[in-house]
Amino acid sequence: MTRVLILSSWVAHGHVGLSAAVPALQAQGHEVTQLPTTVLSNHPGWPHVAGAPVPVAQIRRMIEALDANGWLMAQDALLLGYMPSSDHVALAADLARRMREAGVRVVVDPVLGDLPGGLYVSQEVACALRDDLVPLADVLTPNLFELGWLTGARMATLAEACTAASGLLDTAGEGLVTSAPVGPGTTGLLRVSPERVQVFPVALRRGVPHGVGDVFSALVAGGLSPGQALGHLSALIDASLHAPHLRIAPAAPNWTRAAALTPTEI
């Protein structure tokens, strides 16, 4: 069992942010502590949405209560996801520094945006994430668009993505780039660390529900290797194609037992 503290968004209906990461980790038998940065009815991609960011002062009080109860530094990993404001980023950075000093592994999912829409956070939030939070990551899990935005580099080829990800390794021990441009009809995961560069090819699928990146980052925070996390995620995607939400609970007997994917060294 791994103990994971997650600071990210929460939705009442569906599976994104905490509402994707938590059930995925619990299905693996892990213990999760949740801190919501924003509380919404559902993913904003639906026609109607309601909710608001959680005030930073309230989250800070929750953190201090967790610490006073002896739970904050008892975590094995900290996962940082969606931040609605630069003040939330500053809070996350303070928490990451504090927990790293106690030996807690920090996983940063830099939620900035995706193709084709681009950024879905403000420029201020994106810059704060790049400058203040990314340098604190032990593991960084951007998608291809986010890697390009963080580095200012062109992302048309796998070689360009490798170069860009390697450039972040001054501040992140391991980069796991999702939606990497592996080849025609193929995407996958690019893994870059000081010891190795690997690619895990995965066939492109249409009709994938939201929340896939949240589940992947959570599985990595839970201690799975990239190949194991991607194998589980790939099986979950296959079970969820064209569904309104990821089928995390109904398909758990299958995706939690899926085999790891094998990488290619590059």
N, C-alpha and C positions, 0 to 999 in steps of 0.2 A: 504494500500500500504506500502510495506517495501522497503527501499533504501539499496541496496547491492553493495558494491565495490568488484570486483573480480580481483585477480592477478593470471593469469594462462596462459596456451597455447591457441593459436588461429589457426584454420585451415580455408582455403578458401572454401573447399568442405567437406561436411559431418558434423557430430555432435559429437565432442569430445572437452574437455576443455571448453573454453569460448563459443565455437560454439555449445555446448550442453547446458551449464548452462544458457546462456543469453536468448535464445528463450523459455526455460522451465519457467524461472522466468517471462518473459514478458507475456507469456500465462496466468499467474496467476495475471497479473495486477501490477507487481512490477517494480520499477525503478532500472536500472542496470548501473553502471559505470564500464568500462572495461579497464584493464591494461594488455596487452599481454607480457608474458615472452619470448615467441618464436612465430614466424609466419611461418606457413608451408602451402604447397598446400593442404595437406590431412594427414590423420593418417598414420604413418610410416608402418603400416601393409600392405598397398597397394604396388604394384610392383614398382611404381615410386613416389618419393617424393622430393620436393625442398623447401628450406626456411632456416632460420637461427634464432638463439636466438636474441632477442632484447637487445642491449647493456644496461648494468645496469645504466650507466650515463644517457641514454635517458629516461629510466623509472623513474629515480629519478627526472629529470626535469619535466616530466609529473605530478608526484605526487605533486611537488611544485606548478605547475600551477593550479592544482585542488584545492590545499589548498588556494592559493592566491585568487581564485575566490569564496571561501567560501563553496566549495562542499565536501572537504575531511572529515571534522568532522561532516558533516550533514548526514552521513551514519548511518544506524541502525546496519549493520553487515558487516564484512570483511571476505571474503572467499579466502583462499590461496590454490592454487592447484599446478600444475606442475612447477618445478623449474629446468632449464637446467644446472645450475652451482652452486657451493657453494657461489659465489658472489651474485647470485640471492636469495639464501636462506638468506644471511645476510641482503639484502635489505628488504626481506619480514619480517624478524624478527624485524628490526627497525620500519617498518610500523606497525606491530602488536602491539609493545610496545607503540608506539605513539597513536594509535587509542584506545587501551584499556584504556589508561589514560583518554581519553575523554568519556569513557563509552560505546564504540562500542563493540559489541559482536564479538568474533573472532572464526571462524570455520576453522579448518585445515584439509584438505584432503591430507594426506601424500603420495603423488604419488611416489611410489618406484618400484612397479612391481606387478606380479601376478603369479599364477601357470598356466601352468607348467614351464614357461620360467624363473621365478625368477626375479631378479633385472633388470629393464631397465633404470635405471639411474646409474651413476658412484658410486663407493664406497664412494668417497669424498662427493658427494651430499647426499647420504643416511645417512652418519654419521652426516652431518650438519643439516639435517632435524630432526634427532633423538635428537641431543644435543641442538640445538638452536631454533627450531621452535615448535616442539611438546610441550615443557613446557609452551608455551604461549597460548595454545588453551583453549578456553572455551568449545568447542565441537570438538572432534576428530573423523574422519570418515575413519579409515583404513579398507581395506579388510583383509581377514584372513591371507594371506601371509604377508602383511605389518605389521599386529599385531605381527606375529611371528618374523619377522626381527627386529622390534623395541624393542622387549622384550627379544629376544634370547630364547624364550620358545617353547616347542613342542605344536603343534596345532591340534592334531589328534581328540580330543573330545571337546564337548561343555564345559565340566567342565574345561578343560585346557585353553580354550579361555576365560572363565569367570575369571579365576585366573590371566591370563596375562593382560586382560583389566583392572581389578581392580588394578593391580600394576602400571598402568599408571595414576591412578586418583589422585596421588599426584600433577600432573601437568596438568591434563585435568579434567574439572568438569563433563563431560559426554563423554563416549565412545560409539560410534555406529559402530559396527563391521559388515560389510557386508560379504556375502558368509560364514556365520557361519555354522559349521557342526551340523545341527539340528538332522538329522537322515537319514536312507536309502531313497534315492530319494527325499530328502528334504533339502533345504538350508534355509536361512532367515537372519534376523537381530538380533544381540545380542546387547541389550542396558544395559549399566552398568553405574550407577551413585551412589553417596553416599547414596541415598534414596532407590534405587531399582535395581533389576536385572530382566530383562525381555527378552523373546525371541519371535520373530514374525516369525512363520514358513511360508515358501513359497515353492511351488513345483519347482523342478529343471526343467528348459527348455533348449532345444538346439536351436542353431541358433539365439542367442541374439546379436545384433549389439554392437559395441563399444560405450562407452559414458554413460553407465548406472550409474556408480559411480559418474560421474560428475553431472548428473541430480539429483541424490539423495542428494549429498552434497549441491547443489544449493537450492533445496526445503527446506532443513533443515535451511540453512542460511536465506531463505525467511520467516522463522517463523513457518513453519508447524511442527507439532509434528512428532516423528518418525513413528507412525502408519499411520498418514495422508500421509506423504511423501512416505512411502512404498506402500500404497494403490494406490496412483497416479502412482508411478513407475511401479508397477506390471501391471496395466492396459496399460501403455505405452509399456511395454515389449510385452504383448500379441498382441498388435496392430502392432508390429515391427518385429516379429519373421521371420527370413530368409530374411528380407529386407537388402539392402546394408547399410542403416543408420537408426537410430531411426526416427520414423515418428512423430516427435514432433509437427509440425504444422498441418499436415493432420488429425492426430488423436486427436488433442486438445479438440474438443467438447466432447469427451468421457473420456479421461484420467484425464482431469482437474476436472471432476465431480465424479471420483471414490470414493467409500467409504473407510474410514480408516480401516486398518487391526487391529485386536484385539490381544494383546499380552498374553502370559502365564507368570505368575510370577514364578521365580525359585530361 
